[in-house]
């Protein structure tokens, strides 16, 4: 089957390979960029096979050293059943993996095949996980899946034959399992142990350590519901693995039951039974009762569990809770749907009348400089979301170039503080990613992006040229 030209372009560029001068230019540019952007760039450059092994190791170690300067310590993701509105925007922003932990883990992953001992040394330098408690206002939970995935790979790939005989990998894992303190860690630890190698006695000691940690976890309700939703199936698979090794799973299952009971009886959010969440409390208990409550374990009786306290509800789920944004959304919706309510078709968007209305909307968007009752960060999210949605529907040609130029101007004039920089970087990542897969639709804007008087934008464009992301890597941020 013949692949479309747009799909082949990144692959062809990668096959040709960048010159050493181009690579050095990107590395030099990274040194003037914000730390999380620089670390990301160095990790991507270090993945180029044409570089010498020592150079790749050097770049990865530089990236690891820069990672702690990211303003966000951990990756987060939405705990909602659907990623919509601000939760969807923030979910995509965190998918860039620009937080400290993700950057450190990505550097360690790069080091594993190149310098296994250095990979383990750097992994040991990562600050132990201390996930803060979340409030009922929050819709974002902590995502530490990658940490335990890399932990398992370090244990499997960096120990010598003698160390394996001395059970050092199991001791290495046990040290991390004993510190588990949040419900967000339960499922990834269970998956880690399910795939752990080693003797049955080592496996049993790890299960015992995990059970001890489980029984002590008293998590916030947001982390609990999200964590327990993923944990149920993972615990079931781990119990099955125990039985295959001729080890009773009862210690594990009893500890998991205590974990569920203690958290179900703790402080609960007032909205935790609503369908907006991926796993209401009743679903978590029902999974245990249906799949895990093997004799002599008794099922969980939800009617006998009384929460110690009922707290608040989630906030900030909807776009446009301010009148100015609602007015802009209404105008945007008029571009998508005609007077009869039917969606505008691509051929209609090619016509002068529709493109004139699109320009009028952009003018109104430019004039919208503040909103009632929200801060500059929330205003930025609302406005950049409209720009991003408009880019998708405007056809190639002068109209799209005008949209892109306006969006670029807004980004350059509206930088966010360091703690929110990853949100500002999201549309930059989207623009560079879209350009890589649709170069014909960008016109002069591509050159303007490359020449932008901003190190992060210029670096993003230069990086996409020498180390283009695959479509599967770009899609999570679009």
N, C-alpha and C positions, 0 to 999 in steps of 0.2 A: 504493500500500500504506500502510495506517495504521501509524505507528510507535508502539511502546509508550510510555506516559506517562513511564516512568523515563528513557528515552532522550531524550525531548523536553525534559525539565526544564532541563538545563544550557543547551541551545540557546535556550530561551525566556528564561532569565535573562540570557544574553548579549545577546539581541536588545533587551531592555528597557534594558539598560545601567545601571551603577551611578551614583549621584549623585556630584557633586564632593566632597561631605562624606564619603561612604563611602570614596572613593578616598584622600582626605587622611588619613582615620583609619587606613587600612592602611599608608600611607607612614609616618605617625607611629609606628605599632606596630613597623614594621620597624626603626626607629632604636634600639629597645631590645632587639632580637633578636640572637642570635649572628650573626657576620658572614656566614657562608655562607647562612644562612637569610634574612638581610636582602637580600643581593645577589640571591638567587633571587626574592624577592618584588618587588623593584624592577624586575627584568627582565620579570616577568609583568605588572606594572602598566603598564610602558612600552609593552606590546603593545596596550593599549586605544586604539582608533582615535579615541575621542572626546576624548582629550587633545590639547592643542596640540603641534605638532611640537617647539617649543623645550623644552617640559616633558618630552616623551618622551626627547629627547636628554640632558637634564639627569639624568633618572633612570638612564639607561643608563650615563652616565659615573660616577655615584655607585656603581652596581653594580660597574663595572670596578675602581674604586678599592678596594672592599671585598673583592674576590675573593682577593687575595694573603693575606688573613688566614684563609682556610680552612686547616684542619690537614692536608688531603690535597692534595698538589700535582697529582696526575694521576689520571685515571680508570683503573680496572682492570676486568678481566672474567675469567671463568674460562677456562682453557685446556682444560677437560675436554670430553669428547664430550657429557656430560649435566650440567646444572646441578642438582645434588641436595645435600641436607644443608647444611652451612655454606657450601659454594661457591655454592649457589643463593641463600642469604640474602645473602651479600656481593655477589653479582652484582646483585641487586635494589637493594641499598643504594647501589652505585656508579651504578646507572641513574638516580638522582635528579639526577645531574650537578651535584653540590655541591662538587666539587674545584675548586681554583684555576683550572686551565687551562680546564675546561668552562665555568665562570662567565665568565671573560674572553672566551672565544669566543662564548658566547651574547650577551654585551653587544655585541661587534663585529658579530655577525649582525643584531642589532636596529638598529645604527647604519647599516648598509650602505645601506638605502633612504632613510634620513633625512638622513644627513650623511656621504657617502662618504669625504671627506678625513679627517674625524675617525676613521672606521672604520679607515682605513689607519694613521693616526698611532698609534692605540691598539694595533693589531695589532703594530706595530713595537716597542711597549713590552713585549710578552710575552717573558718570559725564554726564550732558546733552549732547545730540548728537550735534556735530559740525563737519559736514562732509566737509573735504577740497574740494576745487574746483579741478576738474581734467583737464588735458590738452588734446589736440587732439592727443598727442603721446600715450596716455593710451589706453589699451584694457580692463583693469580691472575697474569695478565700485563697489560702496559700496553696501553691502548686509546687511540691517538692519531689515529684516523681523522678525527675532527671537525676537528682542527688543519689537516690537509692539504686537507680540503674547504673550510674557510673561507679558507685561503691561496689556493686557486684562485679563489674568488669575489672576494677582495680584488684579485687580479691582473687579473681580468676586468672589474671594475666601478668601480675607483677611479682609473684612469689616464686622463689627457686624450688627445685625438687626437694631439697633438704628441708626448706621452710614448710613445704606442704606436708612432708612426713612428720614434722614437729607440730602440725596442726596450727601453724601461725595464721593462715587465712581465716579459720574459724574464730580464733581469738581476736583478729582484726575486726571481723564483722560483729562479734559480741559486744565490743566496746561501743559501737554505734547503736546497736539495738537496745542496749541498756538505758540509753538517754532519750528514748522516744517519749514525748510528752504531750503530743497533740494528736487529735483524731485525724488530721490531714496526713499524718505519717503512717497510719495503720495499713492502708491498702498497699502503698509502695513497698513497705517492709515485708508484707505477706508475699508479694510477688517476688521480691528479692530472695526470700527463703525458699520459695517454691523451686527456684532454679539453682539454688546453691549446690555445689558439688561437695565432696567430702564423705567421710565415713558416717555410718548411721549414728554412732555415739556423738559425733560432732553436730550432726543435724538435730539430734534430740536436745543437746545442750543449748543450741540456738533457739529452738522452739520454747524451751523452758524460760530462757531469758526474755523472749518476746512476750510470753504469757505474763511474766512478772511485770513488764512495762505496761501491758494492756490494762491490767487490774488497777494501775495507779493513775491512769489518764482521766482527768476531769477537764473536759474541753468546753469552749464556748459553743453555743448552740449552732451558730453558722458553720464552724469547722466540723462539729459533730455530725450534722445532717449530711454535709457534703462528703465527709470522710467515710461515714458508715454506709452510705449508698454504694461507694466503690469497694468498701471493705468486705461486705457480705460475700460476693462471689470469690474474692481473693482468699478469704479465710476458708471457704469451702474447698477451693483447689488445694490449699495448703494442707487441710485436713486429709484430703484424698492422697496427697503425696506422703503424708505421715503413715497412712495405712499401707501404702505400697511398700514402705520401708519397714513394715511390721512394728510400727510405733503407735501407741494409742494416741488419738487426737484429743482425748478428753480434757487434758490440762489446758490445751489451747482453747477449746470450745467453752469450757467453764469460765476462763478468763475473759473471752469475748462476750459472754453473756453478762458478766459483772460490769464490763465496760459499757454495754448497752443500757443496763438497768440504772447504773449510777448517773449516766448522762441524761437519760430520759427523765429521771427524777430530779435533775438539777434545775438551774435557771433556764427557762425556755423563752424563745421569742414569740410574741403574740401571733405572728403570721406563719409559724412553722408548719401549720397543717394546710396551708393554701397551695393551690396547684401551680403557683409561680415557681416553686422550688423543685429541684430535680428529684428530691426524695423526701416527702413528708414523713414525719416520725412513724406513723402507722406502717408505712411501707418498709421501713428499716426493721421494725419488729416482726412484721409478717414474713420477711425473708428469712430471718433467724428461725421462726417457728416452722416454716415450710421446709427449709433445706438443712438446718444445722442442729435442731433440737432433737438429737438422737438420744434414746434412753441411756443412762438414767437422767439426762438433763430434762427439765420441765420447760414448756413453752413460756414465753413472756406474756404475762397478763396485763395488757395495756390499761384495763379498767381499774387495776389496783395500783397503778403508778400515778402519783400526784406530783406535778412539778413543784419545786420549792418556791418558785417565783415566776411570774409571767412578765416579760420585759417588753421593749418597744417593737417597732416594725421597720422594715427596710425603707430607705428613702432614696430619692434621686433616680428612679427607674425610667422616667419618661423624659423625652426631649420636650423642650419648649413649654416649660411651666411658667414662663414669663410672656407678657402680651406681645412684645416686639418679635420674639422668635415665632410665636404662633402666626403672626401676620406674614412673616417670611415663609413659613412652611405652607401657608395657604397659597401664596403666590407661586411657590415651587410646584405644589400639587396641580395648579392650573396649567403648568407646562406639560405635566405628564398626562393629565386627563382633560379632555375637551369638555365643552358645555354639556354634551350628552352623557358624560361620565365614562366614555370609552377611552382607553389608553391611546395616546398618540403613537402612530406608526413611524418606522424609520423614514419612509418616503415623505411624511408630513414634516419631519424635523429637518429635512433638506430644503424646505421652502423658505423663502425670505420672511414670510409673515411669522412663522414659528421662531426663526432665528432672531428676528427683531424683538420678540417678546423675551427671548433668552437674554438678549443684551440689556433690556429694561430690568430684568430680574437681577442681573449682575450689578447694574447701577444702584439698585435698592440695597443689594447685599453690601456694596462698598460703603454706602451711607449709614449702614447699621453699625454703630460704633459702641453701643452699650445696651444693657438690658436691665430691667427693673428687678431688683431682689437677688441677683446672682453676681458672682465675682468674675474677674477677667479670665480665669481658667475655664470656668463653665461656659462663658461666652465664646471663648476660643473653640471649645468642643462643638458647640452648636453651629458656629459659622463654618468651621472647616468641614464639618459633616455635610453641609449643604454644597460646598464647593466640590467635595469628593463625589457626591451623588450626581451633580450636574455634569462632571467630566465623563461619567459613564454613559449618559444619554445623548450628549451632544455629538453629532456626526463629525468625522474628520473634515478638516478644512479651516477657513478663517474663523468660524465661530468657535471651534474647539481651541484654536490657538489663543483666541481672546480670553476664553475661560482659563486656560492654563497660565497665561500671563498674569491674569488677575489673581489667581490662586498663589502663584509664586510671589507676587508683590505683597499679598497679605501675610504669607509666611515670613518673609524677610523683615517686615515691619512689626510683627507681633510675636517675638520670641517669648517663651515662657521661662519661669525661674527653674533652676537646676532640678528641684524635686519633681517637676512636671515636664522635664525636657523630653522624656521618652514619648510623651503625648505629642509634642511638637514634631518629633522625629518620625512619627507614624506617617503623616502625609508625605514627608520627604521620601520615605521608603516606598510608599505606594507609587509616587511619581516616577522614581527611578526604575522600579519594577515594571510598571506599565510601559515605560519607554523601551525597555529591553525586549518586550514582546509585541510592541506595536510601533516601531520606529517611523513608519510612514505617516502616522497620524499626529506627529508632533511638530513638524516644521521647524521654525526658528527657535521654538521654546527649548528644544534639547540643547542647543548651543547656549542659550541664556542660562539654563541650569548649570551647564559645565563651567560657565564663567561667573557664576553667582558669587557675590562678595560675602560668602558665608562658608566657613571651612567644612561644616557638616554637609551642606548641600553639594559642594564641589567634590568632597570625598565620596559621597554616596554615588555620584555619577561616575567618577573615575573608577571606583571599585566595581561597579556594574559592568564597566567596559573590559576589565582584565579578569574578573572572577564572577561572572554572571550567575545569579541564582537560578535554580531550576523553577519551573512552573509550580511544582509542589511546595517549594520553599516560599514562593511569593504569595500563593493563594491565601494562607492563613492571615495575612495582614491586609488583604483587600476587602 
